[in-house]
Amino acid sequence: MGDHFKTDTDQLGQFLKTLEGCIRDLNEARSALAHVRADQIGTQRLDEACDGFQERWRYGSEQTKEMIDAISKGVKSNKKAYEEVEDALEKAFKDIAKQGTSGQGRTK
């Protein structure tokens, strides 16, 4: 089973950067739209439609940001756990190798 399961912590790090970029892009889009006032666009009906869109966009983008934040936290936690396991395994293998070369741990 271990032959088929591999985790690339560098890829997890890259995924985190991508998620952070998504959050930045959402924030920039929200900021850009926040400066557009519906009363600057045209007819009353169009202005009302734009106001409705602004509200839905704000709500949807906030919900998306919250989901991305939650995913980021999970990925960070998993990345840290994998790195800790890798470090512990590396240390254990080094300790075993050291014992093997020093003659310690051998039974006669």
Buried (B, 14 or more C-beta within 10 A) or exposed (E): EEEEEEBEBEEBBEBBEEBEEBBEEBEEEBEEBEEEEBEEEEEEEEBEEBBEEBEEBEEEBEEEBEEBEEBBEEBBEEBEEBBEEEEEEEEEEEEEEEEEEEEEEEEE
